[in-house]
């Protein structure tokens, strides 16, 4: 905090009050700077300074396509600090309910379409190797280390075959669009002007057209009926003007969800086991449910669903 205060003394925010705003799954912290009715957010990335340059770069890409990302008002890349627009304290998770979720999700899908027009030059590619790198986290951190599920050689083959099938389907859909990678209810803000503000996008890549859609509609922190989710997914296809039949698009959507949720099972377990962060353990049951429900729908992944049904969460 002392370094922050020393730096702020050299900025327009030296007389602002400072208080903790939030933290996230990484090692970043956020503080709110306020004075006389004005407020801004200070991002402290001093423990992972390497994330700042991508954040600055991706912010520009989003602003260039009229996505409401926070403007960067002051920066200190050497120490790891940024001052940003303050979108307030209200995110989608705070306000979503059975009456408004279709309207709010449709607005959020409009933002995905805008994001997908963003410049992807030099962004990392979601290729087969990276899809598998992420999915492999499930076996290592979730199955072996967290739930300690004994895996036979046949189980290992089941996992390998399923992951190969998943990446194959993911890569058959349109690729190379801008992917936020964590576009869910906690990262979509409702500003005081009732506009969508998008945050936590510094890990953006280029990849499949359904990635951010499945992050949104199969949110790990809130769940809606499967038939409603399916209808919204098909609405997104129509909003994009994609000429692909319902069955094919939903399979793209489901398999993209499988890739993401398999990865997240590993990440949430790793956050607990390696980093001492237990806040995401409560979200493992829904993540596992999404994975099993999607996997048991398709012949290529039914055996994986059967294997995951053996999991007993601690």
SERO-4910 file (N, C-alpha, C, O; in steps of 0.05 Angstrom, whole numbers):
BEGIN
 pado doro    nc1    nc2    nc3   cac1   cac2   cac3    cc1    cc2    cc3    oc1    oc2    oc3
  Unk    A     17    -24      0      0      0      0     17     25      0     10     46    -12
  Unk    A     40     24     14     58     48     15     67     56    -13     68     80    -19
  Unk    A     74     36    -30     83     42    -57     61     56    -73     66     74    -88
  Unk    A     36     46    -69     13     58    -82     11     87    -75      7    105    -92
  Unk    A     12     93    -49      8    120    -39     30    139    -49     25    162    -56
  Unk    A     55    128    -50     77    144    -60     73    152    -89     77    174    -98
  Unk    A     64    132   -105     58    137   -133     35    157   -137     37    175   -153
  Unk    A     14    153   -122    -10    170   -124     -3    199   -118    -16    218   -129
  Unk    A     17    204   -102     26    231    -96     35    246   -121     35    270   -122
  Unk    A     43    231   -141     53    243   -166     31    244   -187     36    251   -210
  Unk    A      6    238   -180    -16    237   -199    -38    257   -191    -36    271   -171
  Unk    A    -59    258   -208    -82    275   -202    -99    264   -179   -119    276   -171
  Unk    A    -92    241   -168   -109    227   -149    -96    227   -121   -103    211   -104
  Unk    A    -77    245   -117    -62    245    -91    -79    251    -67    -73    243    -45
  Unk    A   -101    266    -71   -118    273    -48   -143    255    -45   -160    260    -28
  Unk    A   -144    234    -61   -167    217    -61   -165    197    -38   -143    187    -31
  Unk    A   -188    190    -25   -189    169     -6   -185    142    -20   -193    140    -43
  Unk    A   -174    123     -6   -169     96    -18   -180     75      0   -175     74     24
  Unk    A   -195     56    -12   -206     34      3   -206      9    -15   -207     11    -39
  Unk    A   -206    -15     -2   -206    -40    -18   -233    -42    -32   -254    -38    -21
  Unk    A   -231    -49    -58   -255    -54    -74   -260    -84    -77   -282    -94    -72
  Unk    A   -240    -99    -86   -244   -128    -90   -217   -140    -97   -197   -127   -101
  Unk    A   -217   -167    -98   -195   -182   -108   -206   -203   -128   -230   -206   -129
  Unk    A   -189   -217   -143   -199   -237   -161   -183   -263   -158   -166   -265   -140
  Unk    A   -187   -282   -176   -174   -308   -173   -144   -307   -177   -130   -325   -170
  Unk    A   -135   -285   -189   -106   -282   -193    -95   -268   -168   -107   -269   -146
  Unk    A    -72   -256   -171    -60   -241   -148    -64   -211   -151    -49   -196   -139
  Unk    A    -83   -203   -167    -90   -175   -169   -108   -166   -147   -125   -181   -137
  Unk    A   -105   -140   -139   -124   -128   -120   -134   -102   -132   -122    -90   -150
  Unk    A   -158    -94   -123   -171    -70   -134   -178    -52   -110   -189    -61    -90
  Unk    A   -172    -26   -114   -178     -6    -94   -196     16   -106   -194     21   -130
  Unk    A   -213     27    -90   -230     49   -100   -218     76    -90   -214     79    -66
  Unk    A   -213     94   -109   -204    121   -102   -228    139   -103   -242    140   -124
  Unk    A   -233    155    -83   -257    172    -83   -252    199    -70   -236    202    -51
  Unk    A   -265    219    -81   -264    246    -70   -286    262    -82   -289    263   -107
  Unk    A   -301    276    -66   -322    295    -74   -340    284    -96   -345    297   -116
  Unk    A   -350    260    -93   -368    248   -112   -356    235   -136   -369    222   -152
  Unk    A   -329    238   -139   -315    224   -161   -304    198   -150   -296    196   -127
  Unk    A   -303    178   -167   -290    153   -159   -277    139   -183   -287    140   -205
  Unk    A   -255    126   -177   -240    111   -197   -230     85   -184   -230     82   -160
  Unk    A   -221     67   -201   -210     41   -192   -180     41   -196   -170     47   -218
  Unk    A   -166     33   -175   -137     28   -178   -132     -2   -179   -139    -16   -160
  Unk    A   -121    -11   -200   -114    -40   -203    -85    -43   -193    -66    -30   -204
  Unk    A    -81    -61   -174    -55    -67   -164    -47    -94   -174    -56   -115   -164
  Unk    A    -29    -94   -194    -19   -119   -205     11   -122   -198     26   -134   -214
  Unk    A     19   -111   -176     47   -111   -169     58   -140   -165     82   -144   -168
  Unk    A     40   -159   -159     50   -186   -156     48   -203   -181     57   -226   -182
  Unk    A     38   -190   -202     39   -203   -229     40   -182   -250     21   -178   -266
  Unk    A     62   -167   -250     64   -144   -268     62   -152   -298     55   -136   -315
  Unk    A     69   -177   -304     68   -186   -331     40   -185   -343     37   -185   -368
  Unk    A     19   -183   -326     -9   -182   -336    -17   -154   -345    -37   -151   -359
  Unk    A     -1   -134   -338     -9   -106   -343     -7    -99   -373    -26    -87   -384
  Unk    A     14   -106   -386     17   -100   -414     -5   -112   -431    -17    -98   -448
  Unk    A    -12   -138   -427    -35   -149   -441    -61   -134   -434    -78   -130   -452
  Unk    A    -65   -126   -409    -89   -112   -402    -91    -85   -417   -112    -79   -428
  Unk    A    -70    -71   -418    -69    -45   -433    -75    -50   -463    -90    -35   -475
  Unk    A    -62    -70   -474    -65    -76   -502    -94    -84   -508   -106    -74   -527
  Unk    A   -105   -102   -492   -132   -112   -498   -153    -91   -493   -173    -89   -507
  Unk    A   -148    -74   -473   -167    -51   -469   -170    -35   -494   -192    -28   -502
  Unk    A   -148    -28   -507   -149    -13   -531   -165    -27   -553   -181    -15   -567
  Unk    A   -160    -53   -556   -175    -69   -576   -205    -68   -572   -220    -66   -590
  Unk    A   -213    -70   -546   -242    -69   -540   -254    -42   -544   -275    -39   -556
  Unk    A   -240    -21   -535   -250      6   -539   -252     13   -568   -270     28   -576
  Unk    A   -235      2   -585   -235      7   -614   -260     -4   -627   -268      6   -649
  Unk    A   -273    -24   -615   -298    -35   -626   -322    -28   -609   -343    -41   -610
  Unk    A   -319     -6   -593   -341      5   -577   -352    -13   -556   -375    -12   -548
  Unk    A   -335    -31   -546   -341    -46   -522   -334    -28   -498   -313    -16   -498
  Unk    A   -352    -28   -478   -347    -10   -455   -327    -23   -436   -335    -34   -415
  Unk    A   -302    -21   -443   -280    -29   -424   -272     -3   -409   -277     19   -419
  Unk    A   -260     -6   -386   -253     18   -371   -230     33   -384   -210     21   -392
  Unk    A   -232     59   -387   -210     75   -397   -188     75   -376   -192     74   -352
  Unk    A   -163     75   -386   -139     76   -369   -132    105   -366   -124    118   -385
  Unk    A   -134    115   -341   -130    143   -336   -103    150   -326    -94    173   -329
  Unk    A    -89    131   -314    -61    135   -305    -48    107   -304    -62     88   -298
  Unk    A    -22    106   -309     -9     80   -308     19     82   -297     33    102   -301
  Unk    A     27     61   -283     54     58   -273     61     28   -277     58     12   -260
  Unk    A     71     23   -301     76     -5   -309     99    -16   -294    101    -41   -290
  Unk    A    118      1   -285    142     -9   -271    134    -22   -244    144    -42   -236
  Unk    A    115     -9   -230    107    -19   -204     82    -36   -205     76    -51   -186
  Unk    A     67    -35   -228     44    -52   -231     18    -39   -224     -1    -53   -215
  Unk    A     15    -13   -228    -10      1   -220    -23     14   -244    -10     25   -262
  Unk    A    -50     13   -245    -66     28   -264    -89     42   -250    -99     31   -230
  Unk    A    -97     65   -259   -122     78   -250   -142     76   -273   -135     83   -296
  Unk    A   -166     66   -267   -186     60   -287   -212     73   -281   -217     82   -259
  Unk    A   -230     75   -302   -258     82   -297   -270     64   -276   -262     40   -274
  Unk    A   -288     75   -260   -302     59   -240   -330     53   -250   -346     71   -255
  Unk    A   -336     27   -255   -362     19   -264   -382     14   -242   -405      6   -247
  Unk    A   -374     19   -217   -392     15   -194   -389    -13   -183   -370    -27   -189
  Unk    A   -408    -20   -166   -407    -45   -151   -426    -66   -161   -427    -88   -150
  Unk    A   -442    -60   -181   -463    -78   -189   -455    -95   -213   -450    -84   -235
  Unk    A   -454   -121   -209   -448   -138   -232   -473   -154   -239   -493   -153   -225
  Unk    A   -472   -169   -261   -495   -184   -270   -505   -204   -248   -530   -207   -245
  Unk    A   -487   -216   -234   -496   -236   -214   -513   -223   -192   -530   -236   -181
  Unk    A   -508   -197   -187   -524   -183   -167   -553   -179   -175   -571   -177   -158
  Unk    A   -559   -178   -201   -585   -170   -210   -600   -191   -226   -624   -189   -230
  Unk    A   -586   -212   -236   -600   -232   -252   -622   -246   -236   -618   -254   -213
  Unk    A   -645   -250   -249   -667   -266   -237   -683   -278   -259   -678   -274   -283
  Unk    A   -703   -294   -252   -719   -309   -272   -734   -291   -290   -741   -299   -313
  Unk    A   -739   -266   -282   -755   -247   -298   -738   -233   -319   -747   -226   -341
  Unk    A   -713   -227   -312   -697   -209   -329   -674   -223   -344   -661   -210   -360
  Unk    A   -669   -249   -338   -644   -260   -349   -643   -261   -379   -622   -259   -391
  Unk    A   -666   -265   -392   -666   -266   -422   -658   -239   -434   -643   -238   -453
  Unk    A   -669   -218   -422   -662   -191   -432   -633   -185   -427   -619   -175   -444
  Unk    A   -624   -190   -402   -596   -184   -395   -576   -201   -411   -555   -191   -419
  Unk    A   -583   -227   -415   -565   -244   -430   -564   -235   -460   -543   -237   -473
  Unk    A   -587   -226   -470   -587   -217   -498   -569   -192   -501   -555   -190   -521
  Unk    A   -571   -174   -482   -553   -151   -482   -524   -159   -481   -507   -148   -495
  Unk    A   -518   -179   -464   -491   -188   -461   -481   -203   -487   -458   -202   -494
  Unk    A   -500   -216   -501   -492   -229   -526   -486   -208   -547   -469   -212   -564
  Unk    A   -500   -185   -547   -493   -163   -565   -464   -155   -561   -450   -149   -580
  Unk    A   -455   -154   -536   -428   -146   -530   -408   -167   -541   -386   -160   -550
  Unk    A   -415   -193   -539   -398   -213   -551   -394   -209   -581   -371   -210   -591
  Unk    A   -415   -202   -594   -414   -198   -623   -395   -174   -629   -380   -174   -648
  Unk    A   -397   -153   -612   -379   -130   -615   -350   -139   -610   -332   -131   -625
  Unk    A   -346   -154   -588   -319   -163   -582   -307   -180   -604   -283   -177   -610
  Unk    A   -324   -196   -617   -314   -214   -638   -305   -199   -663   -292   -210   -680
  Unk    A   -311   -173   -664   -301   -156   -686   -274   -143   -678   -262   -129   -695
  Unk    A   -265   -149   -654   -240   -136   -645   -216   -147   -659   -216   -169   -670
  Unk    A   -195   -131   -659   -170   -139   -672   -157   -162   -657   -154   -161   -633
  Unk    A   -151   -184   -672   -138   -207   -659   -109   -211   -666    -97   -231   -659
  Unk    A    -98   -192   -681    -70   -194   -689    -52   -198   -665    -53   -183   -645
  Unk    A    -35   -219   -666    -15   -225   -645    -27   -235   -619    -12   -240   -600
  Unk    A    -54   -239   -618    -65   -252   -594    -58   -281   -595    -56   -293   -616
  Unk    A    -53   -294   -571    -47   -323   -571    -71   -338   -583    -94   -330   -581
  Unk    A    -65   -361   -596    -85   -377   -610    -94   -400   -593    -78   -414   -581
  Unk    A   -120   -404   -592   -132   -427   -579   -130   -450   -599   -149   -457   -612
  Unk    A   -106   -462   -600   -103   -485   -619   -107   -511   -604   -113   -511   -580
  Unk    A   -103   -533   -617   -107   -560   -605    -90   -564   -580    -99   -574   -560
  Unk    A    -65   -556   -583    -46   -559   -561    -55   -544   -536    -54   -555   -514
  Unk    A    -65   -520   -539    -73   -504   -516   -100   -514   -505   -103   -515   -481
  Unk    A   -118   -523   -522   -143   -535   -512   -137   -558   -494   -149   -561   -473
  Unk    A   -117   -575   -502   -111   -598   -486    -95   -591   -461    -98   -603   -440
  Unk    A    -77   -571   -464    -62   -562   -440    -82   -554   -418    -78   -561   -394
  Unk    A   -103   -540   -425   -123   -532   -405   -139   -556   -395   -142   -558   -370
  Unk    A   -148   -573   -413   -165   -596   -404   -149   -615   -386   -160   -628   -369
  Unk    A   -123   -617   -391   -107   -636   -375   -106   -628   -346    -99   -644   -329
  Unk    A   -112   -603   -339   -113   -594   -312   -133   -610   -295   -129   -614   -271
  Unk    A   -155   -620   -308   -175   -635   -293   -164   -660   -282   -167   -666   -258
  Unk    A   -150   -676   -298   -139   -702   -289   -119   -697   -267   -120   -711   -246
  Unk    A   -101   -678   -271    -79   -674   -252    -89   -663   -225    -84   -675   -204
  Unk    A   -104   -641   -227   -111   -627   -202   -137   -635   -190   -140   -637   -166
  Unk    A   -157   -641   -207   -184   -648   -196   -187   -677   -190   -193   -685   -167
  Unk    A   -182   -694   -210   -187   -723   -206   -165   -736   -188   -172   -750   -169
  Unk    A   -140   -731   -194   -119   -744   -180   -113   -732   -152   -110   -746   -133
  Unk    A   -112   -705   -151   -102   -693   -126   -125   -683   -108   -122   -684    -84
  Unk    A   -148   -675   -120   -169   -664   -102   -189   -686    -94   -192   -690    -70
  Unk    A   -201   -699   -113   -221   -720   -105   -208   -747   -102   -220   -766    -92
  Unk    A   -182   -750   -111   -167   -774   -107   -182   -799   -118   -184   -819   -105
  Unk    A   -192   -795   -143   -206   -817   -156   -185   -836   -169   -169   -828   -186
  Unk    A   -185   -862   -160   -166   -881   -173   -172   -884   -202   -195   -889   -210
  Unk    A   -152   -882   -219   -156   -883   -248   -141   -908   -259   -117   -910   -256
  Unk    A   -156   -926   -271   -144   -949   -285   -133   -940   -312   -138   -918   -321
  Unk    A   -119   -958   -325   -109   -952   -352   -133   -948   -371   -131   -933   -390
  Unk    A   -155   -962   -366   -179   -959   -382   -191   -931   -378   -200   -918   -397
  Unk    A   -191   -922   -353   -201   -895   -347   -184   -874   -360   -194   -855   -372
  Unk    A   -157   -878   -360   -139   -859   -373   -145   -857   -403   -145   -836   -414
  Unk    A   -151   -880   -415   -158   -881   -444   -185   -867   -449   -188   -853   -468
  Unk    A   -204   -871   -431   -230   -858   -433   -226   -827   -433   -238   -814   -449
  Unk    A   -210   -818   -415   -205   -789   -413   -191   -779   -439   -200   -759   -450
  Unk    A   -171   -793   -447   -156   -785   -471   -174   -784   -496   -173   -765   -511
  Unk    A   -190   -805   -499   -208   -806   -523   -228   -784   -522   -234   -771   -543
  Unk    A   -239   -778   -499   -260   -757   -496   -248   -730   -502   -260   -714   -516
  Unk    A   -224   -725   -491   -211   -698   -496   -204   -695   -525   -206   -672   -535
  Unk    A   -196   -716   -538   -190   -714   -567   -216   -707   -583   -215   -691   -601
  Unk    A   -238   -720   -575   -263   -715   -589   -273   -686   -584   -283   -673   -602
  Unk    A   -269   -677   -559   -277   -650   -553   -262   -629   -569   -274   -611   -581
  Unk    A   -235   -632   -570   -220   -612   -585   -226   -613   -615   -225   -593   -628
  Unk    A   -231   -637   -624   -237   -640   -653   -263   -624   -660   -263   -610   -680
  Unk    A   -284   -627   -644   -309   -613   -649   -305   -583   -645   -315   -567   -661
  Unk    A   -291   -575   -624   -286   -546   -619   -273   -533   -644   -280   -511   -651
  Unk    A   -254   -548   -656   -239   -536   -678   -253   -538   -705   -243   -527   -725
  Unk    A   -277   -551   -706   -292   -551   -731   -309   -526   -734   -319   -520   -756
  Unk    A   -313   -511   -712   -330   -487   -714   -313   -463   -722   -289   -465   -721
  Unk    A   -326   -441   -730   -311   -417   -738   -291   -409   -717   -298   -409   -693
  Unk    A   -267   -402   -725   -245   -396   -706   -234   -368   -710   -244   -352   -726
  Unk    A   -214   -362   -694   -198   -337   -697   -213   -312   -691   -206   -290   -701
  Unk    A   -235   -314   -675   -248   -289   -665   -236   -282   -638   -225   -299   -625
  Unk    A   -240   -257   -630   -232   -248   -604   -247   -263   -582   -272   -265   -584
  Unk    A   -233   -274   -563   -245   -289   -541   -236   -276   -514   -213   -275   -508
  Unk    A   -256   -267   -499   -251   -255   -473   -239   -275   -454   -220   -269   -440
  Unk    A   -251   -300   -454   -242   -323   -439   -254   -325   -411   -251   -345   -398
  Unk    A   -266   -304   -401   -278   -306   -374   -303   -288   -373   -307   -272   -354
  Unk    A   -320   -291   -393   -343   -272   -396   -367   -284   -382   -383   -298   -394
  Unk    A   -369   -278   -356   -391   -289   -340   -402   -267   -322   -393   -244   -323
  Unk    A   -421   -274   -305   -437   -254   -291   -421   -237   -271   -429   -215   -265
  Unk    A   -398   -246   -262   -382   -230   -244   -364   -211   -258   -354   -192   -246
  Unk    A   -361   -215   -284   -343   -198   -300   -359   -180   -319   -347   -167   -337
  Unk    A   -385   -179   -316   -402   -161   -332   -415   -141   -312   -431   -149   -295
  Unk    A   -407   -117   -314   -417    -96   -295   -440    -81   -307   -442    -78   -331
  Unk    A   -458    -73   -290   -479    -54   -298   -472    -27   -287   -472    -22   -263
  Unk    A   -465     -9   -304   -455     18   -296   -479     34   -285   -502     27   -290
  Unk    A   -473     56   -271   -494     74   -262   -512     84   -285   -535     92   -280
  Unk    A   -502     84   -309   -518     92   -333   -533     68   -345   -545     71   -366
  Unk    A   -533     45   -330   -546     21   -339   -535     10   -365   -550     -1   -381
  Unk    A   -509     14   -369   -495      2   -392   -478    -21   -382   -472    -23   -359
  Unk    A   -471    -39   -401   -454    -61   -394   -425    -51   -394   -415    -39   -413
  Unk    A   -411    -57   -372   -382    -53   -371   -368    -80   -370   -375    -97   -353
  Unk    A   -348    -83   -386   -334   -109   -388   -307   -107   -374   -292    -88   -379
  Unk    A   -301   -127   -356   -276   -126   -342   -262   -153   -343   -273   -172   -354
  Unk    A   -237   -154   -333   -222   -179   -329   -217   -194   -355   -222   -218   -357
  Unk    A   -207   -180   -375   -204   -191   -402   -175   -193   -411   -169   -198   -434
  Unk    A   -156   -189   -392   -128   -188   -400   -117   -214   -411    -95   -214   -423
  Unk    A   -131   -236   -407   -121   -262   -417   -134   -269   -444   -134   -292   -452
  Unk    A   -144   -249   -458   -158   -254   -483   -140   -269   -503   -116   -266   -504
  Unk    A   -154   -285   -520   -140   -300   -541   -158   -299   -565   -179   -286   -565
  Unk    A   -149   -312   -587   -167   -316   -609   -174   -345   -611   -156   -363   -609
  Unk    A   -200   -351   -615   -208   -378   -615   -236   -382   -626   -244   -368   -645
  Unk    A   -251   -401   -615   -276   -410   -626   -299   -390   -620   -299   -376   -601
  Unk    A   -318   -390   -638   -340   -371   -638   -359   -374   -615   -374   -356   -608
  Unk    A   -359   -398   -602   -378   -403   -580   -366   -400   -552   -379   -404   -532
  Unk    A   -340   -394   -550   -327   -394   -524   -340   -375   -504   -348   -383   -483
  Unk    A   -341   -349   -512   -353   -330   -493   -382   -335   -489   -393   -329   -467
  Unk    A   -396   -345   -509   -424   -352   -506   -429   -372   -485   -447   -369   -468
  Unk    A   -413   -393   -485   -417   -414   -465   -408   -405   -437   -420   -413   -417
  Unk    A   -388   -387   -436   -381   -375   -410   -404   -360   -398   -409   -361   -374
  Unk    A   -419   -347   -415   -442   -331   -406   -466   -348   -399   -477   -345   -377
  Unk    A   -474   -365   -417   -499   -380   -414   -497   -404   -395   -517   -412   -383
  Unk    A   -473   -415   -393   -469   -437   -373   -450   -426   -352   -428   -436   -348
  Unk    A   -459   -405   -339   -444   -391   -319   -439   -409   -295   -457   -425   -287
  Unk    A   -416   -408   -284   -409   -426   -262   -420   -416   -235   -418   -430   -215
  Unk    A   -433   -392   -235   -442   -381   -210   -473   -378   -209   -484   -371   -188
  Unk    A   -486   -385   -231   -515   -383   -232   -525   -401   -255   -511   -403   -275
  Unk    A   -548   -413   -251   -557   -433   -271   -586   -427   -279   -603   -419   -263
  Unk    A   -591   -431   -305   -619   -428   -315   -627   -453   -330   -610   -469   -338
  Unk    A   -653   -457   -335   -663   -482   -347   -649   -487   -374   -644   -469   -390
  Unk    A   -644   -513   -379   -629   -521   -403   -643   -513   -429   -630   -505   -448
  Unk    A   -670   -514   -429   -684   -507   -454   -682   -477   -459   -681   -469   -482
  Unk    A   -681   -461   -438   -678   -432   -441   -650   -425   -451   -646   -408   -468
  Unk    A   -630   -439   -440   -603   -435   -448   -599   -443   -478   -586   -429   -493
  Unk    A   -612   -465   -485   -610   -474   -513   -622   -453   -532   -611   -447   -553
  Unk    A   -645   -442   -524   -659   -422   -541   -641   -397   -544   -640   -386   -565
  Unk    A   -628   -389   -522   -611   -365   -523   -586   -371   -541   -577   -353   -555
  Unk    A   -576   -395   -539   -553   -402   -556   -560   -400   -585   -544   -390   -601
  Unk    A   -583   -410   -592   -592   -409   -620   -598   -381   -629   -594   -373   -652
  Unk    A   -608   -365   -610   -613   -336   -616   -586   -323   -623   -585   -306   -641
  Unk    A   -565   -329   -608   -539   -318   -614   -530   -325   -642   -519   -309   -657
  Unk    A   -534   -351   -649   -527   -359   -677   -542   -342   -697   -530   -333   -717
  Unk    A   -567   -336   -692   -583   -320   -711   -574   -291   -711   -573   -278   -732
  Unk    A   -566   -281   -687   -556   -253   -686   -530   -251   -702   -525   -230   -714
  Unk    A   -514   -272   -702   -489   -272   -717   -494   -275   -747   -477   -268   -764
  Unk    A   -518   -286   -754   -524   -292   -782   -509   -317   -792   -503   -320   -816
  Unk    A   -503   -336   -774   -490   -361   -781   -510   -380   -794   -531   -385   -783
  Unk    A   -503   -391   -817   -520   -410   -830   -511   -438   -823   -495   -451   -837
  Unk    A   -520   -448   -800   -513   -474   -790   -538   -485   -776   -552   -470   -762
  Unk    A   -543   -511   -779   -568   -522   -767   -566   -523   -737   -544   -522   -725
  Unk    A   -590   -526   -724   -591   -526   -695   -574   -547   -682   -559   -541   -663
  Unk    A   -575   -571   -692   -561   -594   -680   -531   -589   -680   -517   -593   -660
  Unk    A   -521   -579   -703   -492   -574   -705   -483   -552   -686   -463   -554   -673
  Unk    A   -498   -530   -686   -490   -508   -669   -491   -515   -640   -473   -508   -625
  Unk    A   -512   -529   -631   -513   -537   -603   -491   -556   -596   -481   -555   -573
  Unk    A   -483   -573   -614   -460   -591   -609   -434   -574   -606   -418   -579   -588
  Unk    A   -430   -554   -623   -408   -536   -620   -408   -524   -592   -388   -523   -578
  Unk    A   -431   -514   -585   -435   -500   -559   -430   -519   -536   -416   -512   -517
  Unk    A   -441   -543   -537   -437   -563   -515   -408   -571   -512   -398   -574   -490
  Unk    A   -395   -576   -535   -367   -586   -533   -349   -563   -525   -329   -568   -511
  Unk    A   -355   -539   -532   -339   -516   -522   -343   -514   -492   -324   -509   -477
  Unk    A   -368   -518   -483   -373   -519   -454   -358   -541   -440   -348   -537   -418
  Unk    A   -357   -564   -453   -341   -586   -441   -312   -579   -437   -300   -584   -417
  Unk    A   -301   -566   -458   -272   -558   -456   -268   -539   -433   -250   -542   -417
  Unk    A   -286   -519   -432   -283   -498   -411   -287   -510   -383   -272   -504   -365
  Unk    A   -308   -526   -380   -314   -535   -353   -295   -556   -343   -289   -558   -319
  Unk    A   -285   -573   -362   -263   -592   -354   -239   -576   -344   -227   -583   -324
  Unk    A   -232   -555   -359   -209   -538   -350   -215   -526   -323   -197   -526   -305
  Unk    A   -239   -516   -319   -245   -502   -294   -245   -521   -270   -237   -513   -248
  Unk    A   -254   -546   -273   -252   -565   -252   -223   -567   -242   -218   -567   -218
  Unk    A   -204   -567   -260   -176   -568   -253   -167   -542   -240   -152   -542   -221
  Unk    A   -176   -519   -251   -167   -493   -241   -177   -488   -213   -162   -479   -196
  Unk    A   -203   -494   -208   -214   -489   -181   -200   -507   -161   -195   -498   -138
  Unk    A   -194   -532   -168   -180   -550   -150   -152   -540   -145   -142   -540   -123
  Unk    A   -139   -530   -166   -111   -520   -163   -111   -494   -146    -92   -491   -130
  Unk    A   -130   -477   -150   -131   -453   -133   -132   -460   -104   -120   -446    -87
  Unk    A   -146   -481    -97   -147   -490    -69   -122   -504    -60   -110   -496    -40
  Unk    A   -113   -524    -76    -90   -540    -67    -64   -526    -69    -47   -528    -51
  Unk    A    -59   -510    -90    -34   -497    -94    -32   -469    -82    -12   -461    -70
  Unk    A    -55   -454    -85    -54   -426    -78    -69   -420    -51    -69   -397    -42
  Unk    A    -81   -440    -39    -95   -436    -14   -120   -420    -15   -129   -408      4
  Unk    A   -132   -419    -39   -157   -404    -43   -181   -424    -44   -184   -438    -64
  Unk    A   -197   -424    -23   -220   -443    -22   -246   -432    -31   -266   -446    -31
  Unk    A   -246   -406    -40   -272   -393    -47   -286   -405    -71   -310   -401    -74
  Unk    A   -271   -420    -88   -283   -431   -112   -293   -460   -108   -305   -471   -126
  Unk    A   -287   -472    -85   -296   -499    -81   -326   -502    -82   -337   -522    -90
  Unk    A   -340   -481    -73   -369   -481    -73   -381   -482   -101   -404   -489   -105
  Unk    A   -364   -475   -121   -374   -474   -149   -367   -500   -164   -374   -503   -187
  Unk    A   -353   -518   -151   -347   -544   -164   -372   -561   -170   -372   -573   -192
  Unk    A   -392   -563   -152   -415   -579   -159   -429   -571   -185   -436   -589   -201
  Unk    A   -433   -546   -189   -447   -537   -214   -429   -542   -238   -438   -550   -259
  Unk    A   -403   -537   -235   -384   -542   -257   -384   -571   -265   -385   -578   -289
  Unk    A   -384   -589   -245   -385   -617   -250   -411   -626   -263   -412   -642   -281
  Unk    A   -433   -614   -253   -459   -620   -264   -461   -612   -294   -470   -628   -310
  Unk    A   -452   -588   -301   -451   -580   -329   -435   -600   -346   -444   -607   -368
  Unk    A   -412   -608   -335   -395   -626   -351   -408   -653   -356   -408   -663   -378
  Unk    A   -420   -664   -335   -433   -691   -338   -457   -689   -356   -461   -706   -374
  Unk    A   -474   -668   -353   -498   -665   -370   -491   -663   -399   -504   -675   -416
  Unk    A   -470   -648   -406   -463   -645   -434   -450   -671   -444   -456   -680   -466
  Unk    A   -433   -683   -428   -418   -707   -437   -437   -730   -442   -432   -746   -461
  Unk    A   -458   -733   -426   -475   -757   -430   -494   -754   -453   -508   -773   -460
  Unk    A   -495   -731   -466   -512   -726   -490   -500   -739   -515   -514   -744   -534
  Unk    A   -473   -743   -515   -460   -750   -540   -444   -776   -537   -432   -782   -517
  Unk    A   -445   -792   -559   -432   -818   -558   -402   -816   -552   -391   -832   -538
  Unk    A   -389   -795   -563   -360   -792   -560   -352   -787   -531   -329   -792   -524
  Unk    A   -370   -778   -515   -363   -769   -488   -379   -783   -466   -376   -777   -442
  Unk    A   -396   -802   -473   -413   -816   -453   -396   -830   -432   -402   -830   -409
  Unk    A   -374   -843   -441   -357   -858   -423   -344   -839   -402   -340   -846   -379
  Unk    A   -337   -815   -411   -326   -795   -393   -347   -787   -372   -341   -784   -349
  Unk    A   -372   -783   -381   -394   -777   -363   -397   -798   -341   -400   -792   -318
  Unk    A   -396   -823   -350   -398   -846   -331   -375   -845   -311   -379   -851   -287
  Unk    A   -351   -839   -320   -328   -837   -302   -332   -815   -282   -326   -818   -258
  Unk    A   -341   -791   -291   -344   -769   -273   -367   -772   -254   -367   -759   -232
  Unk    A   -385   -789   -260   -407   -795   -241   -397   -810   -216   -411   -812   -196
  Unk    A   -373   -821   -218   -361   -835   -195   -348   -815   -175   -341   -822   -152
  Unk    A   -346   -790   -183   -333   -770   -166   -350   -764   -142   -374   -760   -144
  Unk    A   -337   -764   -119   -350   -756    -94   -335   -731    -84   -311   -733    -77
  Unk    A   -348   -708    -85   -335   -684    -76   -330   -684    -46   -348   -691    -31
  Unk    A   -307   -675    -37   -301   -674     -8   -321   -656      7   -319   -653     31
***
